[in-house]
Amino acid sequence: MITPERTPFVLVLEKRALKAFRTLSTQDEARVWDALLRLCAEGIGDIGQLQNEPTGSLRLRVGDMRIFLFLEGHRLTRL
């Protein structure tokens, strides 16, 4: 089981990200959390570099949703 304590990256959620989570259905929220934890723990996910953005700007695709992230060392920020 993947838990936040076992991930090699620190996932930091900004205030606006937490607000966005409240708008998701319970099922979608679970899918997003699972995708974020899998990415942090195993590096697995439909991830891509954003073009014309600073280095470390990433996009994680979860179904028809897009999660925008910023990777800085071992710190992964969900924007």
mmJSON file of the N, C-alpha and C atoms, coordinates in Angstrom:
{"data_MODEL":{"atom_site":{
"group_PDB":["ATOM","ATOM","ATOM","ATOM","ATOM","ATOM","ATOM","ATOM","ATOM","ATOM","ATOM","ATOM","ATOM","ATOM","ATOM","ATOM","ATOM","ATOM","ATOM","ATOM","ATOM","ATOM","ATOM","ATOM","ATOM","ATOM","ATOM","ATOM","ATOM","ATOM","ATOM","ATOM","ATOM","ATOM","ATOM","ATOM","ATOM","ATOM","ATOM","ATOM","ATOM","ATOM","ATOM","ATOM","ATOM","ATOM","ATOM","ATOM","ATOM","ATOM","ATOM","ATOM","ATOM","ATOM","ATOM","ATOM","ATOM","ATOM","ATOM","ATOM","ATOM","ATOM","ATOM","ATOM","ATOM","ATOM","ATOM","ATOM","ATOM","ATOM","ATOM","ATOM","ATOM","ATOM","ATOM","ATOM","ATOM","ATOM","ATOM","ATOM","ATOM","ATOM","ATOM","ATOM","ATOM","ATOM","ATOM","ATOM","ATOM","ATOM","ATOM","ATOM","ATOM","ATOM","ATOM","ATOM","ATOM","ATOM","ATOM","ATOM","ATOM","ATOM","ATOM","ATOM","ATOM","ATOM","ATOM","ATOM","ATOM","ATOM","ATOM","ATOM","ATOM","ATOM","ATOM","ATOM","ATOM","ATOM","ATOM","ATOM","ATOM","ATOM","ATOM","ATOM","ATOM","ATOM","ATOM","ATOM","ATOM","ATOM","ATOM","ATOM","ATOM","ATOM","ATOM","ATOM","ATOM","ATOM","ATOM","ATOM","ATOM","ATOM","ATOM","ATOM","ATOM","ATOM","ATOM","ATOM","ATOM","ATOM","ATOM","ATOM","ATOM","ATOM","ATOM","ATOM","ATOM","ATOM","ATOM","ATOM","ATOM","ATOM","ATOM","ATOM","ATOM","ATOM","ATOM","ATOM","ATOM","ATOM","ATOM","ATOM","ATOM","ATOM","ATOM","ATOM","ATOM","ATOM","ATOM","ATOM","ATOM","ATOM","ATOM","ATOM","ATOM","ATOM","ATOM","ATOM","ATOM","ATOM","ATOM","ATOM","ATOM","ATOM","ATOM","ATOM","ATOM","ATOM","ATOM","ATOM","ATOM","ATOM","ATOM","ATOM","ATOM","ATOM","ATOM","ATOM","ATOM","ATOM","ATOM","ATOM","ATOM","ATOM","ATOM","ATOM","ATOM","ATOM","ATOM","ATOM","ATOM","ATOM","ATOM","ATOM","ATOM","ATOM","ATOM","ATOM","ATOM","ATOM","ATOM","ATOM","ATOM","ATOM","ATOM","ATOM","ATOM"],
"id":[1,2,3,4,5,6,7,8,9,10,11,12,13,14,15,16,17,18,19,20,21,22,23,24,25,26,27,28,29,30,31,32,33,34,35,36,37,38,39,40,41,42,43,44,45,46,47,48,49,50,51,52,53,54,55,56,57,58,59,60,61,62,63,64,65,66,67,68,69,70,71,72,73,74,75,76,77,78,79,80,81,82,83,84,85,86,87,88,89,90,91,92,93,94,95,96,97,98,99,100,101,102,103,104,105,106,107,108,109,110,111,112,113,114,115,116,117,118,119,120,121,122,123,124,125,126,127,128,129,130,131,132,133,134,135,136,137,138,139,140,141,142,143,144,145,146,147,148,149,150,151,152,153,154,155,156,157,158,159,160,161,162,163,164,165,166,167,168,169,170,171,172,173,174,175,176,177,178,179,180,181,182,183,184,185,186,187,188,189,190,191,192,193,194,195,196,197,198,199,200,201,202,203,204,205,206,207,208,209,210,211,212,213,214,215,216,217,218,219,220,221,222,223,224,225,226,227,228,229,230,231,232,233,234,235,236,237],
"type_symbol":["N","C","C","N","C","C","N","C","C","N","C","C","N","C","C","N","C","C","N","C","C","N","C","C","N","C","C","N","C","C","N","C","C","N","C","C","N","C","C","N","C","C","N","C","C","N","C","C","N","C","C","N","C","C","N","C","C","N","C","C","N","C","C","N","C","C","N","C","C","N","C","C","N","C","C","N","C","C","N","C","C","N","C","C","N","C","C","N","C","C","N","C","C","N","C","C","N","C","C","N","C","C","N","C","C","N","C","C","N","C","C","N","C","C","N","C","C","N","C","C","N","C","C","N","C","C","N","C","C","N","C","C","N","C","C","N","C","C","N","C","C","N","C","C","N","C","C","N","C","C","N","C","C","N","C","C","N","C","C","N","C","C","N","C","C","N","C","C","N","C","C","N","C","C","N","C","C","N","C","C","N","C","C","N","C","C","N","C","C","N","C","C","N","C","C","N","C","C","N","C","C","N","C","C","N","C","C","N","C","C","N","C","C","N","C","C","N","C","C","N","C","C","N","C","C","N","C","C","N","C","C","N","C","C","N","C","C"],
"label_atom_id":["N","CA","C","N","CA","C","N","CA","C","N","CA","C","N","CA","C","N","CA","C","N","CA","C","N","CA","C","N","CA","C","N","CA","C","N","CA","C","N","CA","C","N","CA","C","N","CA","C","N","CA","C","N","CA","C","N","CA","C","N","CA","C","N","CA","C","N","CA","C","N","CA","C","N","CA","C","N","CA","C","N","CA","C","N","CA","C","N","CA","C","N","CA","C","N","CA","C","N","CA","C","N","CA","C","N","CA","C","N","CA","C","N","CA","C","N","CA","C","N","CA","C","N","CA","C","N","CA","C","N","CA","C","N","CA","C","N","CA","C","N","CA","C","N","CA","C","N","CA","C","N","CA","C","N","CA","C","N","CA","C","N","CA","C","N","CA","C","N","CA","C","N","CA","C","N","CA","C","N","CA","C","N","CA","C","N","CA","C","N","CA","C","N","CA","C","N","CA","C","N","CA","C","N","CA","C","N","CA","C","N","CA","C","N","CA","C","N","CA","C","N","CA","C","N","CA","C","N","CA","C","N","CA","C","N","CA","C","N","CA","C","N","CA","C","N","CA","C","N","CA","C","N","CA","C","N","CA","C","N","CA","C","N","CA","C","N","CA","C","N","CA","C","N","CA","C"],
"label_alt_id":[null,null,null,null,null,null,null,null,null,null,null,null,null,null,null,null,null,null,null,null,null,null,null,null,null,null,null,null,null,null,null,null,null,null,null,null,null,null,null,null,null,null,null,null,null,null,null,null,null,null,null,null,null,null,null,null,null,null,null,null,null,null,null,null,null,null,null,null,null,null,null,null,null,null,null,null,null,null,null,null,null,null,null,null,null,null,null,null,null,null,null,null,null,null,null,null,null,null,null,null,null,null,null,null,null,null,null,null,null,null,null,null,null,null,null,null,null,null,null,null,null,null,null,null,null,null,null,null,null,null,null,null,null,null,null,null,null,null,null,null,null,null,null,null,null,null,null,null,null,null,null,null,null,null,null,null,null,null,null,null,null,null,null,null,null,null,null,null,null,null,null,null,null,null,null,null,null,null,null,null,null,null,null,null,null,null,null,null,null,null,null,null,null,null,null,null,null,null,null,null,null,null,null,null,null,null,null,null,null,null,null,null,null,null,null,null,null,null,null,null,null,null,null,null,null,null,null,null,null,null,null,null,null,null,null,null,null],
"label_comp_id":["MET","MET","MET","ILE","ILE","ILE","THR","THR","THR","PRO","PRO","PRO","GLU","GLU","GLU","ARG","ARG","ARG","THR","THR","THR","PRO","PRO","PRO","PHE","PHE","PHE","VAL","VAL","VAL","LEU","LEU","LEU","VAL","VAL","VAL","LEU","LEU","LEU","GLU","GLU","GLU","LYS","LYS","LYS","ARG","ARG","ARG","ALA","ALA","ALA","LEU","LEU","LEU","LYS","LYS","LYS","ALA","ALA","ALA","PHE","PHE","PHE","ARG","ARG","ARG","THR","THR","THR","LEU","LEU","LEU","SER","SER","SER","THR","THR","THR","GLN","GLN","GLN","ASP","ASP","ASP","GLU","GLU","GLU","ALA","ALA","ALA","ARG","ARG","ARG","VAL","VAL","VAL","TRP","TRP","TRP","ASP","ASP","ASP","ALA","ALA","ALA","LEU","LEU","LEU","LEU","LEU","LEU","ARG","ARG","ARG","LEU","LEU","LEU","CYS","CYS","CYS","ALA","ALA","ALA","GLU","GLU","GLU","GLY","GLY","GLY","ILE","ILE","ILE","GLY","GLY","GLY","ASP","ASP","ASP","ILE","ILE","ILE","GLY","GLY","GLY","GLN","GLN","GLN","LEU","LEU","LEU","GLN","GLN","GLN","ASN","ASN","ASN","GLU","GLU","GLU","PRO","PRO","PRO","THR","THR","THR","GLY","GLY","GLY","SER","SER","SER","LEU","LEU","LEU","ARG","ARG","ARG","LEU","LEU","LEU","ARG","ARG","ARG","VAL","VAL","VAL","GLY","GLY","GLY","ASP","ASP","ASP","MET","MET","MET","ARG","ARG","ARG","ILE","ILE","ILE","PHE","PHE","PHE","LEU","LEU","LEU","PHE","PHE","PHE","LEU","LEU","LEU","GLU","GLU","GLU","GLY","GLY","GLY","HIS","HIS","HIS","ARG","ARG","ARG","LEU","LEU","LEU","THR","THR","THR","ARG","ARG","ARG","LEU","LEU","LEU"],
"label_asym_id":["A","A","A","A","A","A","A","A","A","A","A","A","A","A","A","A","A","A","A","A","A","A","A","A","A","A","A","A","A","A","A","A","A","A","A","A","A","A","A","A","A","A","A","A","A","A","A","A","A","A","A","A","A","A","A","A","A","A","A","A","A","A","A","A","A","A","A","A","A","A","A","A","A","A","A","A","A","A","A","A","A","A","A","A","A","A","A","A","A","A","A","A","A","A","A","A","A","A","A","A","A","A","A","A","A","A","A","A","A","A","A","A","A","A","A","A","A","A","A","A","A","A","A","A","A","A","A","A","A","A","A","A","A","A","A","A","A","A","A","A","A","A","A","A","A","A","A","A","A","A","A","A","A","A","A","A","A","A","A","A","A","A","A","A","A","A","A","A","A","A","A","A","A","A","A","A","A","A","A","A","A","A","A","A","A","A","A","A","A","A","A","A","A","A","A","A","A","A","A","A","A","A","A","A","A","A","A","A","A","A","A","A","A","A","A","A","A","A","A","A","A","A","A","A","A","A","A","A","A","A","A","A","A","A","A","A","A"],
"label_entity_id":["1","1","1","1","1","1","1","1","1","1","1","1","1","1","1","1","1","1","1","1","1","1","1","1","1","1","1","1","1","1","1","1","1","1","1","1","1","1","1","1","1","1","1","1","1","1","1","1","1","1","1","1","1","1","1","1","1","1","1","1","1","1","1","1","1","1","1","1","1","1","1","1","1","1","1","1","1","1","1","1","1","1","1","1","1","1","1","1","1","1","1","1","1","1","1","1","1","1","1","1","1","1","1","1","1","1","1","1","1","1","1","1","1","1","1","1","1","1","1","1","1","1","1","1","1","1","1","1","1","1","1","1","1","1","1","1","1","1","1","1","1","1","1","1","1","1","1","1","1","1","1","1","1","1","1","1","1","1","1","1","1","1","1","1","1","1","1","1","1","1","1","1","1","1","1","1","1","1","1","1","1","1","1","1","1","1","1","1","1","1","1","1","1","1","1","1","1","1","1","1","1","1","1","1","1","1","1","1","1","1","1","1","1","1","1","1","1","1","1","1","1","1","1","1","1","1","1","1","1","1","1","1","1","1","1","1","1"],
"label_seq_id":[1,1,1,2,2,2,3,3,3,4,4,4,5,5,5,6,6,6,7,7,7,8,8,8,9,9,9,10,10,10,11,11,11,12,12,12,13,13,13,14,14,14,15,15,15,16,16,16,17,17,17,18,18,18,19,19,19,20,20,20,21,21,21,22,22,22,23,23,23,24,24,24,25,25,25,26,26,26,27,27,27,28,28,28,29,29,29,30,30,30,31,31,31,32,32,32,33,33,33,34,34,34,35,35,35,36,36,36,37,37,37,38,38,38,39,39,39,40,40,40,41,41,41,42,42,42,43,43,43,44,44,44,45,45,45,46,46,46,47,47,47,48,48,48,49,49,49,50,50,50,51,51,51,52,52,52,53,53,53,54,54,54,55,55,55,56,56,56,57,57,57,58,58,58,59,59,59,60,60,60,61,61,61,62,62,62,63,63,63,64,64,64,65,65,65,66,66,66,67,67,67,68,68,68,69,69,69,70,70,70,71,71,71,72,72,72,73,73,73,74,74,74,75,75,75,76,76,76,77,77,77,78,78,78,79,79,79],
"pdbx_PDB_ins_code":[null,null,null,null,null,null,null,null,null,null,null,null,null,null,null,null,null,null,null,null,null,null,null,null,null,null,null,null,null,null,null,null,null,null,null,null,null,null,null,null,null,null,null,null,null,null,null,null,null,null,null,null,null,null,null,null,null,null,null,null,null,null,null,null,null,null,null,null,null,null,null,null,null,null,null,null,null,null,null,null,null,null,null,null,null,null,null,null,null,null,null,null,null,null,null,null,null,null,null,null,null,null,null,null,null,null,null,null,null,null,null,null,null,null,null,null,null,null,null,null,null,null,null,null,null,null,null,null,null,null,null,null,null,null,null,null,null,null,null,null,null,null,null,null,null,null,null,null,null,null,null,null,null,null,null,null,null,null,null,null,null,null,null,null,null,null,null,null,null,null,null,null,null,null,null,null,null,null,null,null,null,null,null,null,null,null,null,null,null,null,null,null,null,null,null,null,null,null,null,null,null,null,null,null,null,null,null,null,null,null,null,null,null,null,null,null,null,null,null,null,null,null,null,null,null,null,null,null,null,null,null,null,null,null,null,null,null],
"Cartn_x":[0.841,0.0,0.88,0.526,1.274,0.688,1.522,1.084,2.007,1.555,2.405,3.734,3.767,4.994,6.069,5.685,6.622,7.078,6.785,7.13,8.497,9.257,10.564,10.465,9.3,9.095,8.183,8.349,7.438,6.4,5.143,4.059,3.511,3.588,3.11,1.903,0.783,-0.425,-0.61,-0.799,-1.095,-2.551,-2.863,-4.213,-5.266,-4.953,-5.914,-6.103,-5.09,-5.232,-6.208,-6.094,-7.026,-8.456,-8.6,-9.918,-10.475,-9.613,-10.043,-10.462,-9.801,-10.177,-11.616,-12.054,-13.423,-14.485,-14.107,-15.078,-15.213,-14.294,-14.311,-15.289,-15.797,-16.608,-15.683,-16.241,-15.451,-14.626,-15.224,-14.534,-13.37,-13.595,-12.525,-11.405,-11.765,-10.751,-9.862,-10.466,-9.696,-8.769,-9.249,-8.431,-7.224,-7.451,-6.362,-5.329,-5.784,-4.85,-4.03,-4.706,-4.008,-2.939,-3.283,-2.329,-1.15,-1.418,-0.341,0.584,0.011,0.837,1.639,1.046,1.773,2.92,2.681,3.741,4.888,4.566,5.601,6.375,5.667,6.302,7.056,6.463,7.017,7.408,7.046,7.335,6.457,5.312,4.401,3.241,2.922,1.781,1.895,0.787,0.764,1.225,2.528,3.118,3.813,3.775,4.446,4.982,6.038,6.632,5.789,5.519,4.769,5.709,5.265,6.078,5.944,7.001,7.052,6.794,7.163,7.047,8.412,8.634,9.934,10.22,11.494,11.899,11.3,10.762,10.135,8.628,8.067,6.612,6.083,5.182,4.684,3.166,2.651,1.222,1.01,0.111,-0.264,-1.698,-1.905,-3.24,-3.88,-5.095,-5.886,-7.249,-7.463,-8.696,-8.785,-9.885,-10.022,-9.57,-9.0,-8.499,-7.003,-6.544,-5.123,-4.719,-3.635,-3.107,-1.773,-1.631,-0.406,0.487,1.753,2.705,3.991,4.754,6.077,7.043,8.081,9.071,10.312,10.682,11.86,12.646,13.716,14.481,13.594,13.419,12.535,11.216,10.866,9.632,8.727,7.564,6.602,5.428,5.189,4.12,2.951,1.783,0.563,0.007,-0.075,-0.526,-2.02],
"Cartn_y":[-1.191,0.0,1.246,2.185,3.434,4.412,4.944,5.952,7.152,8.331,9.52,9.382,8.578,8.432,7.643,6.866,5.997,6.56,7.802,8.373,9.044,8.955,9.609,11.119,11.608,13.04,13.577,14.84,15.527,16.216,15.895,16.501,17.668,18.855,20.069,20.576,20.732,21.237,22.697,23.507,24.913,25.047,26.171,26.426,26.281,26.771,26.685,25.242,24.397,22.982,22.303,22.605,22.026,22.484,23.728,24.255,23.512,23.234,22.51,21.085,20.462,19.111,19.066,20.116,20.142,20.149,20.532,20.57,19.217,18.284,16.983,16.035,15.096,14.034,13.152,12.374,11.495,10.529,10.002,9.059,9.736,10.926,11.642,12.035,12.462,12.83,11.628,10.46,9.243,8.911,9.075,8.803,9.742,11.019,12.0,11.686,11.419,11.082,9.848,8.824,7.599,7.892,8.707,9.047,9.845,10.796,11.6,10.733,9.863,9.012,8.015,7.475,6.543,7.268,8.488,9.268,9.517,9.923,10.211,8.958,7.846,6.636,5.867,5.771,4.88,5.575,6.844,7.561,7.12,6.517,6.0,6.962,7.27,8.121,8.708,9.202,9.851,11.288,11.474,12.761,13.358,14.662,15.343,16.691,17.101,18.415,19.473,20.57,21.664,22.484,22.792,23.588,25.065,25.797,27.247,27.599,26.694,26.912,26.652,27.127,26.88,25.381,25.034,23.648,23.138,21.937,21.349,21.461,22.184,22.306,21.067,20.355,19.088,19.07,18.122,17.876,16.388,16.051,14.666,14.493,13.545,13.29,12.149,12.406,11.389,11.388,10.451,10.44,11.699,12.448,13.698,14.908,14.671,15.756,15.949,17.166,17.494,18.116,17.622,18.148,18.796,20.047,20.771,20.736,20.356,20.136,20.897,21.107,21.694,20.858,20.344,19.502,20.321,20.352,21.104,20.21,19.603,18.639,17.465,17.233,16.157,16.708,17.876,18.531,18.681,18.059,18.081,18.929,20.027,20.944,20.803,20.602,20.521,21.927,22.499,23.878,23.954],
"Cartn_z":[0.0,0.0,0.0,-0.823,-0.913,0.094,0.934,1.898,1.775,2.196,2.083,2.82,3.882,4.667,3.922,2.898,2.205,0.86,0.575,-0.731,-0.697,-1.8,-1.853,-2.063,-2.473,-2.671,-1.582,-1.29,-0.393,-1.272,-1.062,-1.831,-1.023,-1.589,-0.932,-1.711,-1.03,-1.683,-1.328,-2.341,-2.098,-1.671,-1.086,-0.588,-1.693,-2.875,-3.969,-4.433,-4.249,-4.6,-3.645,-2.362,-1.388,-1.68,-2.076,-2.428,-3.645,-4.623,-5.82,-5.486,-4.514,-4.11,-3.598,-2.941,-2.393,-3.49,-4.703,-5.795,-6.495,-6.21,-6.86,-6.178,-6.942,-6.341,-5.5,-4.619,-3.764,-4.606,-5.662,-6.532,-7.265,-7.805,-8.51,-7.555,-6.352,-5.364,-5.045,-4.89,-4.613,-5.783,-7.011,-8.195,-8.266,-7.953,-7.987,-6.917,-5.686,-4.606,-4.96,-5.496,-5.875,-6.922,-7.924,-8.98,-8.427,-7.528,-6.938,-6.088,-5.273,-4.422,-5.249,-6.303,-7.178,-7.873,-8.311,-8.955,-7.98,-6.764,-5.772,-5.379,-5.2,-4.698,-5.774,-6.963,-7.974,-9.269,-9.414,-10.645,-11.805,-11.474,-12.494,-12.672,-13.918,-14.207,-15.598,-16.084,-17.398,-17.182,-17.178,-16.817,-18.036,-18.13,-19.227,-18.79,-19.447,-19.188,-19.876,-19.211,-19.819,-20.693,-21.881,-22.793,-22.443,-22.704,-22.46,-20.999,-20.103,-18.665,-18.043,-16.814,-16.17,-16.036,-16.006,-15.811,-14.508,-14.552,-13.374,-13.394,-14.366,-14.489,-15.21,-14.55,-15.069,-15.111,-15.912,-15.998,-15.767,-14.851,-14.597,-15.064,-15.967,-16.493,-15.703,-15.216,-14.52,-15.19,-16.101,-16.881,-17.715,-17.561,-18.317,-17.502,-16.323,-15.463,-15.681,-15.486,-15.562,-14.239,-13.662,-12.41,-12.742,-12.391,-12.687,-11.456,-11.682,-10.601,-10.882,-9.834,-9.983,-9.162,-9.797,-9.137,-8.849,-7.582,-7.152,-6.2,-6.704,-5.895,-5.534,-4.265,-3.797,-3.304,-3.759,-3.336,-4.547,-4.494,-5.577,-5.12,-5.787,-5.396,-6.355,-5.789,-6.593,-6.645,-7.846,-8.001,-8.172],
"occupancy":[1.0,1.0,1.0,1.0,1.0,1.0,1.0,1.0,1.0,1.0,1.0,1.0,1.0,1.0,1.0,1.0,1.0,1.0,1.0,1.0,1.0,1.0,1.0,1.0,1.0,1.0,1.0,1.0,1.0,1.0,1.0,1.0,1.0,1.0,1.0,1.0,1.0,1.0,1.0,1.0,1.0,1.0,1.0,1.0,1.0,1.0,1.0,1.0,1.0,1.0,1.0,1.0,1.0,1.0,1.0,1.0,1.0,1.0,1.0,1.0,1.0,1.0,1.0,1.0,1.0,1.0,1.0,1.0,1.0,1.0,1.0,1.0,1.0,1.0,1.0,1.0,1.0,1.0,1.0,1.0,1.0,1.0,1.0,1.0,1.0,1.0,1.0,1.0,1.0,1.0,1.0,1.0,1.0,1.0,1.0,1.0,1.0,1.0,1.0,1.0,1.0,1.0,1.0,1.0,1.0,1.0,1.0,1.0,1.0,1.0,1.0,1.0,1.0,1.0,1.0,1.0,1.0,1.0,1.0,1.0,1.0,1.0,1.0,1.0,1.0,1.0,1.0,1.0,1.0,1.0,1.0,1.0,1.0,1.0,1.0,1.0,1.0,1.0,1.0,1.0,1.0,1.0,1.0,1.0,1.0,1.0,1.0,1.0,1.0,1.0,1.0,1.0,1.0,1.0,1.0,1.0,1.0,1.0,1.0,1.0,1.0,1.0,1.0,1.0,1.0,1.0,1.0,1.0,1.0,1.0,1.0,1.0,1.0,1.0,1.0,1.0,1.0,1.0,1.0,1.0,1.0,1.0,1.0,1.0,1.0,1.0,1.0,1.0,1.0,1.0,1.0,1.0,1.0,1.0,1.0,1.0,1.0,1.0,1.0,1.0,1.0,1.0,1.0,1.0,1.0,1.0,1.0,1.0,1.0,1.0,1.0,1.0,1.0,1.0,1.0,1.0,1.0,1.0,1.0,1.0,1.0,1.0,1.0,1.0,1.0,1.0,1.0,1.0,1.0,1.0,1.0,1.0,1.0,1.0,1.0,1.0,1.0],
"B_iso_or_equiv":[0.0,0.0,0.0,0.0,0.0,0.0,0.0,0.0,0.0,0.0,0.0,0.0,0.0,0.0,0.0,0.0,0.0,0.0,0.0,0.0,0.0,0.0,0.0,0.0,0.0,0.0,0.0,0.0,0.0,0.0,0.0,0.0,0.0,0.0,0.0,0.0,0.0,0.0,0.0,0.0,0.0,0.0,0.0,0.0,0.0,0.0,0.0,0.0,0.0,0.0,0.0,0.0,0.0,0.0,0.0,0.0,0.0,0.0,0.0,0.0,0.0,0.0,0.0,0.0,0.0,0.0,0.0,0.0,0.0,0.0,0.0,0.0,0.0,0.0,0.0,0.0,0.0,0.0,0.0,0.0,0.0,0.0,0.0,0.0,0.0,0.0,0.0,0.0,0.0,0.0,0.0,0.0,0.0,0.0,0.0,0.0,0.0,0.0,0.0,0.0,0.0,0.0,0.0,0.0,0.0,0.0,0.0,0.0,0.0,0.0,0.0,0.0,0.0,0.0,0.0,0.0,0.0,0.0,0.0,0.0,0.0,0.0,0.0,0.0,0.0,0.0,0.0,0.0,0.0,0.0,0.0,0.0,0.0,0.0,0.0,0.0,0.0,0.0,0.0,0.0,0.0,0.0,0.0,0.0,0.0,0.0,0.0,0.0,0.0,0.0,0.0,0.0,0.0,0.0,0.0,0.0,0.0,0.0,0.0,0.0,0.0,0.0,0.0,0.0,0.0,0.0,0.0,0.0,0.0,0.0,0.0,0.0,0.0,0.0,0.0,0.0,0.0,0.0,0.0,0.0,0.0,0.0,0.0,0.0,0.0,0.0,0.0,0.0,0.0,0.0,0.0,0.0,0.0,0.0,0.0,0.0,0.0,0.0,0.0,0.0,0.0,0.0,0.0,0.0,0.0,0.0,0.0,0.0,0.0,0.0,0.0,0.0,0.0,0.0,0.0,0.0,0.0,0.0,0.0,0.0,0.0,0.0,0.0,0.0,0.0,0.0,0.0,0.0,0.0,0.0,0.0,0.0,0.0,0.0,0.0,0.0,0.0],
"pdbx_formal_charge":[null,null,null,null,null,null,null,null,null,null,null,null,null,null,null,null,null,null,null,null,null,null,null,null,null,null,null,null,null,null,null,null,null,null,null,null,null,null,null,null,null,null,null,null,null,null,null,null,null,null,null,null,null,null,null,null,null,null,null,null,null,null,null,null,null,null,null,null,null,null,null,null,null,null,null,null,null,null,null,null,null,null,null,null,null,null,null,null,null,null,null,null,null,null,null,null,null,null,null,null,null,null,null,null,null,null,null,null,null,null,null,null,null,null,null,null,null,null,null,null,null,null,null,null,null,null,null,null,null,null,null,null,null,null,null,null,null,null,null,null,null,null,null,null,null,null,null,null,null,null,null,null,null,null,null,null,null,null,null,null,null,null,null,null,null,null,null,null,null,null,null,null,null,null,null,null,null,null,null,null,null,null,null,null,null,null,null,null,null,null,null,null,null,null,null,null,null,null,null,null,null,null,null,null,null,null,null,null,null,null,null,null,null,null,null,null,null,null,null,null,null,null,null,null,null,null,null,null,null,null,null,null,null,null,null,null,null],
"auth_seq_id":[1,1,1,2,2,2,3,3,3,4,4,4,5,5,5,6,6,6,7,7,7,8,8,8,9,9,9,10,10,10,11,11,11,12,12,12,13,13,13,14,14,14,15,15,15,16,16,16,17,17,17,18,18,18,19,19,19,20,20,20,21,21,21,22,22,22,23,23,23,24,24,24,25,25,25,26,26,26,27,27,27,28,28,28,29,29,29,30,30,30,31,31,31,32,32,32,33,33,33,34,34,34,35,35,35,36,36,36,37,37,37,38,38,38,39,39,39,40,40,40,41,41,41,42,42,42,43,43,43,44,44,44,45,45,45,46,46,46,47,47,47,48,48,48,49,49,49,50,50,50,51,51,51,52,52,52,53,53,53,54,54,54,55,55,55,56,56,56,57,57,57,58,58,58,59,59,59,60,60,60,61,61,61,62,62,62,63,63,63,64,64,64,65,65,65,66,66,66,67,67,67,68,68,68,69,69,69,70,70,70,71,71,71,72,72,72,73,73,73,74,74,74,75,75,75,76,76,76,77,77,77,78,78,78,79,79,79],
"auth_comp_id":["MET","MET","MET","ILE","ILE","ILE","THR","THR","THR","PRO","PRO","PRO","GLU","GLU","GLU","ARG","ARG","ARG","THR","THR","THR","PRO","PRO","PRO","PHE","PHE","PHE","VAL","VAL","VAL","LEU","LEU","LEU","VAL","VAL","VAL","LEU","LEU","LEU","GLU","GLU","GLU","LYS","LYS","LYS","ARG","ARG","ARG","ALA","ALA","ALA","LEU","LEU","LEU","LYS","LYS","LYS","ALA","ALA","ALA","PHE","PHE","PHE","ARG","ARG","ARG","THR","THR","THR","LEU","LEU","LEU","SER","SER","SER","THR","THR","THR","GLN","GLN","GLN","ASP","ASP","ASP","GLU","GLU","GLU","ALA","ALA","ALA","ARG","ARG","ARG","VAL","VAL","VAL","TRP","TRP","TRP","ASP","ASP","ASP","ALA","ALA","ALA","LEU","LEU","LEU","LEU","LEU","LEU","ARG","ARG","ARG","LEU","LEU","LEU","CYS","CYS","CYS","ALA","ALA","ALA","GLU","GLU","GLU","GLY","GLY","GLY","ILE","ILE","ILE","GLY","GLY","GLY","ASP","ASP","ASP","ILE","ILE","ILE","GLY","GLY","GLY","GLN","GLN","GLN","LEU","LEU","LEU","GLN","GLN","GLN","ASN","ASN","ASN","GLU","GLU","GLU","PRO","PRO","PRO","THR","THR","THR","GLY","GLY","GLY","SER","SER","SER","LEU","LEU","LEU","ARG","ARG","ARG","LEU","LEU","LEU","ARG","ARG","ARG","VAL","VAL","VAL","GLY","GLY","GLY","ASP","ASP","ASP","MET","MET","MET","ARG","ARG","ARG","ILE","ILE","ILE","PHE","PHE","PHE","LEU","LEU","LEU","PHE","PHE","PHE","LEU","LEU","LEU","GLU","GLU","GLU","GLY","GLY","GLY","HIS","HIS","HIS","ARG","ARG","ARG","LEU","LEU","LEU","THR","THR","THR","ARG","ARG","ARG","LEU","LEU","LEU"],
"auth_asym_id":["A","A","A","A","A","A","A","A","A","A","A","A","A","A","A","A","A","A","A","A","A","A","A","A","A","A","A","A","A","A","A","A","A","A","A","A","A","A","A","A","A","A","A","A","A","A","A","A","A","A","A","A","A","A","A","A","A","A","A","A","A","A","A","A","A","A","A","A","A","A","A","A","A","A","A","A","A","A","A","A","A","A","A","A","A","A","A","A","A","A","A","A","A","A","A","A","A","A","A","A","A","A","A","A","A","A","A","A","A","A","A","A","A","A","A","A","A","A","A","A","A","A","A","A","A","A","A","A","A","A","A","A","A","A","A","A","A","A","A","A","A","A","A","A","A","A","A","A","A","A","A","A","A","A","A","A","A","A","A","A","A","A","A","A","A","A","A","A","A","A","A","A","A","A","A","A","A","A","A","A","A","A","A","A","A","A","A","A","A","A","A","A","A","A","A","A","A","A","A","A","A","A","A","A","A","A","A","A","A","A","A","A","A","A","A","A","A","A","A","A","A","A","A","A","A","A","A","A","A","A","A","A","A","A","A","A","A"],
"auth_atom_id":["N","CA","C","N","CA","C","N","CA","C","N","CA","C","N","CA","C","N","CA","C","N","CA","C","N","CA","C","N","CA","C","N","CA","C","N","CA","C","N","CA","C","N","CA","C","N","CA","C","N","CA","C","N","CA","C","N","CA","C","N","CA","C","N","CA","C","N","CA","C","N","CA","C","N","CA","C","N","CA","C","N","CA","C","N","CA","C","N","CA","C","N","CA","C","N","CA","C","N","CA","C","N","CA","C","N","CA","C","N","CA","C","N","CA","C","N","CA","C","N","CA","C","N","CA","C","N","CA","C","N","CA","C","N","CA","C","N","CA","C","N","CA","C","N","CA","C","N","CA","C","N","CA","C","N","CA","C","N","CA","C","N","CA","C","N","CA","C","N","CA","C","N","CA","C","N","CA","C","N","CA","C","N","CA","C","N","CA","C","N","CA","C","N","CA","C","N","CA","C","N","CA","C","N","CA","C","N","CA","C","N","CA","C","N","CA","C","N","CA","C","N","CA","C","N","CA","C","N","CA","C","N","CA","C","N","CA","C","N","CA","C","N","CA","C","N","CA","C","N","CA","C","N","CA","C","N","CA","C","N","CA","C","N","CA","C","N","CA","C","N","CA","C","N","CA","C"],
"pdbx_PDB_model_num":[1,1,1,1,1,1,1,1,1,1,1,1,1,1,1,1,1,1,1,1,1,1,1,1,1,1,1,1,1,1,1,1,1,1,1,1,1,1,1,1,1,1,1,1,1,1,1,1,1,1,1,1,1,1,1,1,1,1,1,1,1,1,1,1,1,1,1,1,1,1,1,1,1,1,1,1,1,1,1,1,1,1,1,1,1,1,1,1,1,1,1,1,1,1,1,1,1,1,1,1,1,1,1,1,1,1,1,1,1,1,1,1,1,1,1,1,1,1,1,1,1,1,1,1,1,1,1,1,1,1,1,1,1,1,1,1,1,1,1,1,1,1,1,1,1,1,1,1,1,1,1,1,1,1,1,1,1,1,1,1,1,1,1,1,1,1,1,1,1,1,1,1,1,1,1,1,1,1,1,1,1,1,1,1,1,1,1,1,1,1,1,1,1,1,1,1,1,1,1,1,1,1,1,1,1,1,1,1,1,1,1,1,1,1,1,1,1,1,1,1,1,1,1,1,1,1,1,1,1,1,1,1,1,1,1,1,1]
}}}
